[in-house]
Amino acid sequence: MGPSPGVDGDVWCAPLEDAVDVALGQIGFKPQTITISPLGIPCHDPFRMHTVGCRWYGAAVAYVAFVGSADVAAFDFPSTTEGAEPARLIAFGVPPAGWTIPHWSIP
C-alpha cells in the first residue's frame, strides 16, 4: 500500500494502477497521487473515518488525489477478467475534514 509510484519509483501494483489510469478518463482531472490499499473500503464508505468495530468491505481500493483540487476519487475492483483489472469509480468529492487515505496498518 502507498503512493504509486513509491519513493523509489516503483509502481506498487501495476495492473491495478493501469486500471485506475483508464478509469480516470471519466473524471478529467490531472492525478497527483494514486494510492492503492489492499484492505478495501472502511465501513462501506470510502470517505468515512475508521471507527472501532467498523469492518472493511471488499478487497483492494484505490484513492486518487488531484492537482489543484481537494477532491478525491475512490475506485474499487469488482471483478477480474483474463489480463484485465477493471476499476469502478465508487466515490468522487471532497472528503470530510480530518479524513486521510486509509493506511494498511489500520485493522
DSSP file (Angstrom, degrees, kcal/mol; ACC not computed):
  #  RESIDUE AA STRUCTURE BP1 BP2  ACC     N-H-->O    O-->H-N    N-H-->O    O-->H-N    TCO  KAPPA ALPHA  PHI   PSI    X-CA   Y-CA   Z-CA
    1    1 A M              0   0    0      0, 0.0    36,-0.2     0, 0.0    34,-0.0   0.000 360.0 360.0 360.0 147.4    0.0    0.0    0.0
    2    2 A G  E     -A   36   0A   0     34,-0.8    34,-1.2     4,-0.0    10,-0.1  -0.780 360.0 -33.4 144.8 175.5    1.2    3.5   -0.6
    3    3 A P  E    S-A   35   0A   0      0, 0.0    32,-0.2     0, 0.0     4,-0.1  -0.325  70.4-112.3 -59.6 143.4    1.5    6.2   -3.2
    4    4 A S  E    S+A   34   0A   0     30,-2.5    30,-0.6     1,-0.1     7,-0.2  -0.985 104.5  38.2-126.5 120.6    2.3    4.7   -6.6
    5    5 A P  S    S-     0   0    0      0, 0.0     6,-0.3     0, 0.0    -1,-0.1   0.447 100.3-140.0 -74.7 153.9    4.9    5.2   -7.8
    6    6 A G    >   -     0   0    0      4,-3.4     3,-2.4    -2,-0.2    -2,-0.1  -0.066  32.7 -85.1 -72.7 179.0    6.6    4.8   -4.5
    7    7 A V  T 3  S+     0   0    0      1,-0.3    -1,-0.1     2,-0.1    -3,-0.1   0.777 132.3  51.8 -59.8 -26.2    9.5    7.0   -3.3
    8    8 A D  T 3  S-     0   0    0      2,-0.1    -1,-0.3     1,-0.0     3,-0.1   0.397 122.0-107.3 -90.5   3.7   11.9    4.7   -5.1
    9    9 A G  S <  S+     0   0    0     -3,-2.4     2,-0.2     1,-0.3    -2,-0.1   0.330  74.8 136.3  91.9  -7.9    9.9    5.0   -8.3
   10   10 A D        -     0   0    0     -5,-0.1    -4,-3.4     1,-0.1     2,-0.4  -0.517  56.2-125.0 -77.3 141.3    8.4    1.5   -8.2
   11   11 A V        -     0   0    0     -6,-0.3     3,-0.4    -2,-0.2    -7,-0.1  -0.720  15.4-143.5 -81.7 131.5    4.7    1.1   -9.0
   12   12 A W  S    S-     0   0    0     -2,-0.4     2,-0.3     1,-0.3    -1,-0.1   0.931  86.3  -1.1 -65.7 -47.7    3.0   -0.8   -6.2
   13   13 A C     >  -     0   0    0      1,-0.1     4,-2.6    -3,-0.1     3,-0.4  -0.740  67.4-167.3-147.1  92.5    0.6   -2.8   -8.3
   14   14 A A  H  > S+     0   0    0     -3,-0.4     4,-2.8    -2,-0.3     5,-0.2   0.854  84.9  51.2 -54.9 -45.8    0.9   -2.2  -12.0
   15   15 A P  H  > S+     0   0    0      0, 0.0     4,-1.8     0, 0.0    70,-0.3   0.912 114.6  43.9 -62.7 -39.6   -2.3   -4.0  -13.1
   16   16 A L  H  > S+     0   0    0     -3,-0.4     4,-2.1     2,-0.2    -2,-0.2   0.908 114.4  49.2 -70.7 -40.2   -4.5   -2.1  -10.6
   17   17 A E  H  X S+     0   0    0     -4,-2.6     4,-2.7     1,-0.2    -1,-0.2   0.904 109.2  53.0 -65.1 -39.3   -2.8    1.2  -11.3
   18   18 A D  H  X S+     0   0    0     -4,-2.8     4,-2.0    -5,-0.3    -1,-0.2   0.906 108.3  50.9 -60.0 -40.9   -3.3    0.7  -15.1
   19   19 A A  H  X S+     0   0    0     -4,-1.8     4,-2.3    -5,-0.2    68,-0.4   0.893 110.4  48.8 -64.7 -39.3   -7.0    0.1  -14.4
   20   20 A V  H  X S+     0   0    0     -4,-2.1     4,-2.2     2,-0.2    -2,-0.2   0.919 107.4  55.4 -65.8 -43.1   -7.2    3.3  -12.4
   21   21 A D  H  < S+     0   0    0     -4,-2.7     4,-0.4     1,-0.2    -2,-0.2   0.905 110.2  46.1 -55.6 -42.8   -5.4    5.2  -15.2
   22   22 A V  H >< S+     0   0    0     -4,-2.0     3,-1.4     1,-0.2    -1,-0.2   0.932 113.0  49.2 -65.3 -45.8   -8.0    4.0  -17.7
   23   23 A A  H >< S+     0   0    0     -4,-2.3     3,-2.1     1,-0.3     4,-0.3   0.765  94.9  73.5 -67.6 -25.1  -10.9    4.8  -15.3
   24   24 A L  G >X S+     0   0    0     -4,-2.2     3,-1.7     1,-0.3     4,-1.6   0.702  76.7  79.8 -63.1 -17.6   -9.6    8.3  -14.7
   25   25 A G  G <4 S+     0   0    0     -3,-1.4    -1,-0.3    -4,-0.4    -2,-0.2   0.749  83.9  63.1 -59.7 -23.1  -10.7    9.2  -18.2
   26   26 A Q  G <4 S+     0   0    0     -3,-2.1    -1,-0.3    -4,-0.2    -2,-0.2   0.727 107.3  42.5 -70.1 -22.1  -14.2    9.6  -16.7
   27   27 A I  T <4 S-     0   0    0     -3,-1.7    -2,-0.2    -4,-0.3    -1,-0.1   0.888  82.3-151.0 -99.6 -45.9  -13.1   12.4  -14.4
   28   28 A G     <  +     0   0    0     -4,-1.6     2,-0.3     1,-0.3    -3,-0.1   0.605  52.6 122.7  82.7  11.4  -10.9   14.7  -16.5
   29   29 A F        -     0   0    0     -5,-0.3    -1,-0.3    40,-0.0    -2,-0.1  -0.769  69.4-109.5-100.8 151.9   -8.7   16.0  -13.6
   30   30 A K        -     0   0    0     -2,-0.3    37,-2.6    37,-0.3     2,-0.1  -0.712  36.7-127.3 -81.5 119.6   -4.9   15.6  -13.5
   31   31 A P  E     - B   0  66A   0      0, 0.0    35,-0.3     0, 0.0     3,-0.1  -0.402  25.7-177.1 -69.4 141.1   -4.0   13.0  -10.9
   32   32 A Q  E    S+     0   0A   0     33,-3.6     2,-0.3     1,-0.4    34,-0.2   0.810  71.6   1.7 -98.5 -49.2   -1.4   13.9   -8.3
   33   33 A T  E     - B   0  65A   0     32,-1.4    32,-1.9     2,-0.0     2,-0.5  -0.992  54.5-156.0-139.4 148.0   -1.1   10.6   -6.4
   34   34 A I  E     -AB   4  64A   0    -30,-0.6   -30,-2.5    -2,-0.3     2,-0.5  -0.993  16.8-171.8-119.6 121.1   -2.7    7.2   -6.8
   35   35 A T  E     -AB   3  63A   0     28,-3.2    28,-3.2    -2,-0.5     2,-0.5  -0.965   5.8-160.3-117.3 126.6   -2.7    5.2   -3.5
   36   36 A I  E     -AB   2  62A   0    -34,-1.2   -34,-0.8    -2,-0.5    26,-0.2  -0.923   4.9-167.6-110.2 123.0   -3.7    1.6   -3.6
   37   37 A S  E >   - B   0  61A   0     24,-3.2    24,-2.4    -2,-0.5     3,-0.6  -0.924  15.3-154.4-109.2 130.4   -4.9    0.0   -0.3
   38   38 A P  T 3  S+     0   0    0      0, 0.0    -1,-0.1     0, 0.0    24,-0.1   0.591  84.7  73.3 -76.2  -8.5   -5.2   -3.8   -0.1
   39   39 A L  T 3  S-     0   0    0      1,-0.2     2,-0.3    22,-0.1    21,-0.2   0.737  88.7-141.4 -83.5 -22.8   -7.8   -3.5    2.7
   40   40 A G    <   -     0   0    0     -3,-0.6    -1,-0.2    21,-0.2    18,-0.2  -0.666  46.8 -19.8  97.1-155.7  -10.8   -2.3    0.8
   41   41 A I  E >   -E   57   0B   0     16,-2.9    16,-3.1    -2,-0.3     3,-0.9  -0.808  61.0-131.2-100.6 123.8  -13.4    0.2    1.9
   42   42 A P  E >  S-E   56   0B   0      0, 0.0     3,-2.3     0, 0.0     6,-0.4  -0.557  85.2  -9.0 -73.7 133.9  -13.8    1.0    5.6
   43   43 A C  T 3  S-     0   0    0     12,-2.6    13,-0.1    -2,-0.3     6,-0.0   0.732 117.5 -73.3  58.6  27.0  -17.4    0.9    6.9
   44   44 A H  T <  S+     0   0    0     -3,-0.9    -1,-0.3    11,-0.3    12,-0.1   0.662 119.7  94.4  61.3  17.2  -18.9    0.6    3.4
   45   45 A D    X   -     0   0    0     -3,-2.3     3,-1.7     3,-0.1    -1,-0.1  -0.932  64.6-154.6-141.7 112.6  -18.0    4.2    2.8
   46   46 A P  T 3  S+     0   0    0      0, 0.0    -1,-0.1     0, 0.0    45,-0.1   0.704  97.4  43.8 -64.4 -17.7  -14.7    5.2    1.2
   47   47 A F  T 3  S+     0   0    0      2,-0.1     2,-0.4    -5,-0.1    52,-0.1   0.218  87.5 109.6-111.7  15.3  -14.7    8.7    2.9
   48   48 A R  S <  S-     0   0    0     -3,-1.7     2,-0.2    -6,-0.4    -3,-0.1  -0.720  72.0-118.0 -89.1 140.3  -15.8    7.6    6.4
   49   49 A M        -     0   0    0     -2,-0.4     2,-0.1     1,-0.1    -2,-0.1  -0.551  38.5 -99.1 -76.6 142.5  -13.2    7.8    9.1
   50   50 A H        -     0   0    0     -2,-0.2     2,-0.3     3,-0.0    -1,-0.1  -0.351  44.0-175.3 -64.3 133.4  -12.4    4.4   10.7
   51   51 A T    >   -     0   0    0     -2,-0.1     3,-2.0     4,-0.1    -8,-0.1  -0.924  37.0 -84.1-127.1 156.6  -14.1    3.7   14.0
   52   52 A V  T 3  S+     0   0    0     -2,-0.3     3,-0.1     1,-0.3    -1,-0.0  -0.308 115.4  18.8 -58.8 136.4  -13.7    0.8   16.3
   53   53 A G  T 3  S+     0   0    0      1,-0.3     2,-0.5    -3,-0.0    -1,-0.3   0.446  89.7 132.3  83.1   0.3  -15.8   -2.2   15.3
   54   54 A C    <   -     0   0    0     -3,-2.0    -1,-0.3     1,-0.0     2,-0.1  -0.751  49.1-140.1 -88.6 124.9  -16.2   -1.0   11.7
   55   55 A R        -     0   0    0     -2,-0.5   -12,-2.6    -3,-0.1     2,-0.4  -0.415  10.2-117.9 -84.8 158.9  -15.5   -3.7    9.2
   56   56 A W  E     -E   42   0B   0    -14,-0.2     2,-0.5    51,-0.2   -16,-0.1  -0.787  26.3-146.1 -94.4 139.4  -13.6   -3.4    6.0
   57   57 A Y  E     -E   41   0B   0    -16,-3.1   -16,-2.9    -2,-0.4     2,-0.0  -0.905  51.1 -19.1-110.8 129.0  -15.6   -4.2    2.8
   58   58 A G  S    S-     0   0    0     -2,-0.5     3,-0.1   -18,-0.2    -2,-0.1  -0.274  79.8 -73.3  83.9-164.1  -14.1   -5.8   -0.3
   59   59 A A  S    S+     0   0    0      1,-0.4    -2,-0.1    18,-0.1   -22,-0.1   0.154  87.7   1.0-109.8-134.6  -10.6   -6.1   -1.4
   60   60 A A        -     0   0    0    -21,-0.2    17,-0.7    17,-0.1    -1,-0.4  -0.169  58.6-173.5 -60.9 147.5   -8.2   -3.5   -2.9
   61   61 A V  E     -BC  37  76A   0    -24,-2.4   -24,-3.2   -21,-0.2     2,-0.4  -0.988  11.7-145.9-138.0 145.3   -9.4    0.1   -3.3
   62   62 A A  E     -BC  36  75A   0     13,-2.6    13,-2.7    -2,-0.3     2,-0.4  -0.929   6.5-161.4-115.0 138.3   -7.5    3.0   -5.0
   63   63 A Y  E     -BC  35  74A   0    -28,-3.2   -28,-3.2    -2,-0.4     2,-0.5  -0.965   6.8-162.6-116.7 134.7   -7.7    6.6   -3.9
   64   64 A V  E     -BC  34  73A   0      9,-2.6     9,-2.2    -2,-0.4     2,-0.3  -0.974   3.4-163.6-122.7 123.6   -6.6    9.4   -6.3
   65   65 A A  E     -BC  33  72A   0    -32,-1.9   -33,-3.6    -2,-0.5   -32,-1.4  -0.786  19.5-139.1 -98.6 149.9   -5.8   12.9   -5.2
   66   66 A F  E >   -B   31   0A   0      5,-0.9     3,-1.4     3,-0.4     2,-0.2  -0.829  17.5-102.0-118.1 149.2   -5.8   15.6   -7.9
   67   67 A V  T 3  S+     0   0    0    -37,-2.6   -37,-0.3    -2,-0.3     3,-0.1  -0.469 105.5   1.3 -64.1 127.8   -3.5   18.5   -8.7
   68   68 A G  T 3  S+     0   0    0     -2,-0.2     2,-0.3     1,-0.2    -1,-0.3   0.697 115.0  95.6  69.8  20.8   -5.1   21.8   -7.6
   69   69 A S    <   -     0   0    0     -3,-1.4    -3,-0.4     2,-0.1    -1,-0.2  -0.991  64.1-148.7-143.1 148.1   -8.2   20.2   -6.1
   70   70 A A        +     0   0    0     -2,-0.3    -1,-0.1    -5,-0.1    23,-0.1   0.486  69.9 112.1 -88.5  -5.8   -9.5   19.0   -2.7
   71   71 A D        -     0   0    0     23,-0.2    -5,-0.9    21,-0.1     2,-0.4  -0.340  49.5-164.6 -68.6 149.0  -11.5   16.3   -4.5
   72   72 A V  E     -CD  65  93A   0     21,-2.8    21,-1.9    -7,-0.2     2,-0.4  -0.993   6.4-149.9-131.4 140.0  -10.5   12.6   -4.1
   73   73 A A  E     -CD  64  92A   0     -9,-2.2    -9,-2.6    -2,-0.4     2,-0.4  -0.894   7.3-158.1-108.0 142.0  -11.7    9.7   -6.2
   74   74 A A  E     -CD  63  91A   0     17,-2.8    16,-3.1    -2,-0.4    17,-1.4  -0.975  10.4-174.9-120.0 135.1  -12.1    6.2   -4.9
   75   75 A F  E     -CD  62  89A   0    -13,-2.7   -13,-2.6    -2,-0.4     2,-0.3  -0.961   6.0-165.8-125.9 142.8  -12.1    3.2   -7.1
   76   76 A D  E     -CD  61  88A   0     12,-2.1    12,-2.8    -2,-0.4   -15,-0.2  -0.732  22.5-128.5-116.6 177.8  -12.7   -0.5   -6.3
   77   77 A F        +     0   0    0    -17,-0.7    10,-0.2    -2,-0.3   -18,-0.1  -0.794  26.2 179.5-127.9  85.0  -12.0   -3.5   -8.5
   78   78 A P        -     0   0    0      0, 0.0     2,-0.3     0, 0.0    -1,-0.1   0.755  62.4  -5.1 -68.2 -28.0  -15.2   -5.5   -8.6
   79   79 A S        -     0   0    0      7,-0.4     2,-0.4     2,-0.0     0, 0.0  -0.988  61.4-132.1-158.5 163.2  -14.1   -8.4  -10.8
   80   80 A T        -     0   0    0     -2,-0.3     2,-0.3     5,-0.2     5,-0.2  -0.925  14.6-171.8-121.8 149.5  -11.2   -9.6  -12.8
   81   81 A T  B >   -F   84   0C   0      3,-2.1     3,-2.2    -2,-0.4     2,-0.2  -0.871  50.5 -65.2-128.3 166.0  -11.1  -11.0  -16.3
   82   82 A E  T 3  S-     0   0    0     -2,-0.3     3,-0.1     1,-0.3     0, 0.0  -0.316 119.9  -6.7 -57.0 119.0   -8.1  -12.6  -18.0
   83   83 A G  T 3  S+     0   0    0     -2,-0.2     2,-0.4     1,-0.1    -1,-0.3   0.454 120.9  84.6  79.3   0.9   -5.5   -9.9  -18.5
   84   84 A A  B <   -F   81   0C   0     -3,-2.2    -3,-2.1     2,-0.0    -1,-0.1  -0.997  52.3-163.7-140.9 141.9   -7.6   -7.0  -17.2
   85   85 A E        -     0   0    0     -2,-0.4     2,-0.2   -70,-0.3    -5,-0.2  -0.929  24.0-148.8-117.9 101.5   -8.5   -5.5  -13.8
   86   86 A P        -     0   0    0      0, 0.0     2,-0.4     0, 0.0    -7,-0.4  -0.520   6.9-150.3 -74.1 137.7  -11.5   -3.2  -14.3
   87   87 A A        -     0   0    0    -68,-0.4     2,-0.5    -2,-0.2   -10,-0.2  -0.881   6.8-158.3-105.9 139.7  -11.6   -0.2  -11.9
   88   88 A R  E     -D   76   0A   0    -12,-2.8   -12,-2.1    -2,-0.4     2,-0.4  -0.974  18.4-127.2-121.7 126.5  -15.0    1.2  -10.9
   89   89 A L  E     +D   75   0A   0     -2,-0.5   -14,-0.2   -14,-0.2     3,-0.1  -0.583  34.9 167.1 -69.6 121.9  -15.5    4.8   -9.6
   90   90 A I  E     +     0   0A   0    -16,-3.1     2,-0.3    -2,-0.4   -15,-0.2   0.595  62.0  11.2-113.8 -17.4  -17.3    4.5   -6.3
   91   91 A A  E     +D   74   0A   0    -17,-1.4   -17,-2.8   -45,-0.1    -1,-0.4  -0.971  53.1 177.0-159.9 145.8  -16.9    8.0   -4.9
   92   92 A F  E     +D   73   0A   0     -2,-0.3     2,-0.3   -19,-0.2   -19,-0.2  -0.916  40.7  71.6-151.9 123.7  -15.7   11.4   -6.0
   93   93 A G  E    S-D   72   0A   0    -21,-1.9   -21,-2.8    -2,-0.3    -2,-0.0  -0.968  83.6 -46.1 162.1-173.5  -15.8   14.5   -4.0
   94   94 A V        -     0   0    0     -2,-0.3   -23,-0.2   -23,-0.2     3,-0.1  -0.787  58.3-133.7 -87.8 117.8  -14.2   16.4   -1.1
   95   95 A P        -     0   0    0      0, 0.0     3,-0.1     0, 0.0   -47,-0.1  -0.224  34.6 -84.0 -65.6 161.6  -13.8   14.1    1.9
   96   96 A P    >   -     0   0    0      0, 0.0     3,-2.1     0, 0.0     0, 0.0  -0.256  59.4 -79.7 -64.3 155.0  -14.8   15.3    5.3
   97   97 A A  T 3  S+     0   0    0      1,-0.3     3,-0.1    -3,-0.1    -3,-0.0  -0.266 118.9  22.7 -54.6 136.5  -12.4   17.4    7.4
   98   98 A G  T 3  S+     0   0    0      1,-0.3    -1,-0.3    -3,-0.1     2,-0.1   0.266  89.2 134.3  89.4 -11.3   -9.8   15.2    9.1
   99   99 A W    <   -     0   0    0     -3,-2.1     2,-0.3   -52,-0.1    -1,-0.3  -0.467  29.9-178.9 -71.9 141.0  -10.2   12.3    6.7
  100  100 A T        -     0   0    0     -2,-0.1     3,-0.1    -3,-0.1    -3,-0.0  -0.937  41.3 -84.8-132.2 160.0   -7.0   10.7    5.4
  101  101 A I        -     0   0    0     -2,-0.3   -54,-0.1     1,-0.1   -38,-0.0  -0.473  59.1-105.4 -62.3 128.1   -6.4    7.9    2.9
  102  102 A P        -     0   0    0      0, 0.0     2,-0.3     0, 0.0    -1,-0.1  -0.234  33.7-139.3 -59.9 144.4   -6.6    4.7    5.0
  103  103 A H    >   -     0   0    0      1,-0.1     3,-1.7    -3,-0.1   -66,-0.1  -0.726  19.4-115.4-104.4 155.3   -3.3    3.0    5.7
  104  104 A W  T 3  S+     0   0    0     -2,-0.3    -1,-0.1     1,-0.3   -67,-0.0   0.724 109.5  66.9 -61.7 -22.4   -2.6   -0.7    5.7
  105  105 A S  T 3  S+     0   0    0      2,-0.1    -1,-0.3     0, 0.0     0, 0.0   0.591  74.3 100.3 -81.1  -8.9   -1.9   -0.8    9.4
  106  106 A I    <         0   0    0     -3,-1.7   -67,-0.0     1,-0.1     0, 0.0  -0.637 360.0 360.0 -75.9 128.4   -5.5    0.1   10.4
  107  107 A P              0   0    0      0, 0.0   -51,-0.2     0, 0.0    -1,-0.1   0.521 360.0 360.0 -68.5 360.0   -7.2   -3.2   11.4
